[in-house]
């Protein structure tokens, strides 16, 4: 077994990475990170042993660490390893039990924090209302509390499980291990039981972390819309009336101390709350709490973007006209004109506000962030309740962000900073291609083109004009009646339930990866002539970048399949930031279009040439000549004809519908496709090994799966021999090479 060495601070495995093997910590320590919670893993701990198909969190080296790479990811592999290496039995079993115990301890701790947060919030708010009543003071509105509920978990650990683990680890671990290591079956069973339990516990930990991240601002938020600032505002009002504030200050301190005990707030937030609790002259202070629903948000946003009073008044008048329309979705010319004017000015305001945010050293205010991230402008359009809910969401923007998932504001910042290149426009031109086109038309000179290539502002303007404006309209699902400003009629449920968080996107992608394992894999060239490999095509997984459009929409868009000419770059998907649609279905449909377009990109001019076998060429041939295909029954031919008519003769859309059926029904053994379509999908969109095993019992799948399994076995055999030869020549089996081998084993 190989030894992998990682430096302090380096990532051993990232959340959502496929579990390709396990890592035994030989020396050093690794931190298992869950947002603000973490578990330290020391010598003999095993990374991956209690995971499912994907790592549930990040693993970061706490210090310089040596890891033994173990080629194992399931019970079959584990049984083989323990049979070959009996000395591993006690190590593997002990670490499985102890890591499960660590997770259960963290679970128990987070559960107490979630319960504590709910209890303190409910108690503090009720005390606030009683205090206001007793003091004959007006209580301020706080609608957030009405929708605040105790944690309702899907993945629970029962109290008896925690107690059982405590007793086992503290009192009976030695006796338990002596029994279990006597037999491979017992040992494997005990480890896999711990693993299954651990996966559920880890999911529960994820639920609690999300709950705490989303709801912590109910006690204290940067925006000031929280229970702490209710008391603070009360203290200000009492001070101005020269009344005693001792009890109010005491309640503020209770919340501040609770924040410290919870351990889910930033250090500066806790310090700020304690500072506000100190002896001070409250009479001279501002209330510190913004009632966003009563703010002139349009004016605040436009002032920030640099508009004068006259321009602000004109836009507010236009919005008032729009609000007062009896039917905002009307196709009437006057209504269309108003929508068009609002839309044009919206993106102009957005661009100016965005550029202002890049110049300011301070973080934009919550109202500006609501505009930049969510497309919010007007309380009158969104309504007070939704506005307050959106305002509270500003402190939880991290829920919409990961390594591959971004709000539109985050995405434009990356473009501005040069960390991402602008997307292709509707004419399939990237930014450099667009500039060359302008030069060809004589609109810019060579010097201007060179300047624009390095101009971050010009890049952002290009992205807003091409991706943001078009994608915003498309994801909304209201192409002909589109208005970019967020409004209440778009929300048929609560903002929280419709929010498309990074976690929801990742789960939707993983459901597809679990079935169509090859969907995000690309061929990349590997070369190491010094050790005997001149050119070898390797399979490498490339996760897409998902950009969340600031709307409550119903559609997703596969914007581009690669970045530029390189095929090993991420695709770009556009999704609405809020949706009531089934996110899994949107993702399957988007992946279907991606499947088609990435094949077209790779095949180039031969994408529909049957002499060059590919997904698109075979599907085009099948659709084009379906009437003459003897493998299709009369009924099947009629269905193809109908599908083609519904797709308006688009071969791609016919494929997308078939791909949805393939993933949704055929994967579960329910027939929806004809024989020809099924055989094409087996070849180019094969199911994962475990799915194929379940379907092999059906005669409809047996032949095609046997052929696929035989081809994969040959490739594994060839690669194994090549890797052995490569290692013998002094080459190193990199993670990329290992990933390629595992791909064919899947």
C-alpha angles and dihedrals in degrees: 000000000000128000120227119199121203130184126234110283095018119129114247094185133354130221111269093021113134115257100240097160142347127258122216112204105233097171133003130017139278129206118224104210128207104172103275093357127074145172124213115224117201138183115331092015113132123222111214099017093110098033129102123221094312133036109261095211144001121288113206127181109247089196138354102310138190116210129192108220110225117195095223137115107149145028094274092054091044093052090051093050095047090049091052096040111035091175088068093063098083092038095051094042095047094048092048091053095042094046090049088051091050090052092047090051090051089045091053092048093050091046089056090049093050091049090045093051092051094045095047093046093049094043095044093049093048089048089050092054091047091048092051090048094049092047093044090238126144112255117225123236117263108171093168091079091061091067096038111110136173116267112281107194131203095192109047135175112212122228091244090058091055092046091047092052092047093053094044096050097040102040117009109028095111095052092043092052094047089059099042099048092057092082133032092222093052092046095047090045093052092048094047091047089054089046094052091048091046093053090054091047091049090052088051090051088052091051092051094046090052091047092051093045092049097043105033091092090067087080098034130001134172087234092061093234097124144095094267091059091047086064091041092054089047090053090052093051093046091049092052088054090048093243130144115274099179094109093045091049089050091055090050089053091050090057092044092052090047089053089054093048093047092057093205098108130083114260092242090054092054091046091049092051092051090048090055089050093056124102105283143140100270090178091075094045129097116241091254092213122105118205095208095189089062095047124102090241096172090057093045092052096045093046088053089051090053103256123148126233094264094055091045092051091049093052092045089053090051091050090049090054089051093048092051095051112119090220117021091183093057120128090216112134095240092050091047090050092053092048091048093051093047091049096049093049092044094063091043090054091044093054093049093046091048093051090047089054090055091055099047119087091207124076110257116260119265092258091053090047089051088056097044096044105028105025091242119157113140131048089199091061098041099037128232097272096051091041092055091047091050091047090055090050092063090080089055100051089125087075088070096051138077137139090289104021124077143169113237089255092053090047094051090048089056089050090049092048092049093243092118130031120231117269126250118272128233089277089058092249120140120216095272091045089051091053091048089051090053090050091049089054091050095245094122136024129232089259092051091047091053090050094047091051089065098035110110093193092054090049091053091047089052092050093047093047095047112024105022098045095042097037092047091057094044098049091048090066090219099097098160098037098035123151117176097212113096112249136183095243089068091063117078091165138024119300090241093055093045096045112119100215126187089252092056091049092048092049091051092050092047092053088060094043088053091060106024096038095176097050097106099032121113133186114251128180120248121191133175108153092172090068100036106273113109100168128352127166111227130193113238128178117232116189116213126246109241117204116198113219114215099247143089095246143160105218140067126207132211094215101178135350098215140008107252122319097324112099095202093069126101123272117234121232126185119213132173114255091227126028142164090196122102103273093202091056092047090052094049091051091048092048090051091057089044090053090055098043097045089053090050091049094050095043094047114185090357094062093114098028108113090204086071103057114222141131094268097042094049093045092049090049091048094050095041095052102028093122091062096042110116091196090068123079121223089257092051091050091051090052091051089051091051093046091051092051092050090049090050090241092304109146090197094057091048088054092047091055090048091048090054090052090046092054099036103039113008092053087060093048096259111132118231104141132071121244096262096049091045093053092050091050092047089056099045106022102032122179120244118271097260091051091049091051090057092047097044090085088070114083090218090068104029101089097042093046093047089054092048093047091050092051092049092047090054091050092048090050092049093046093047090053091046093049092049090052091045093052091046088056090055099264122143122233100232124200087256092056091046091049089054092054092046090051092065091043089058 
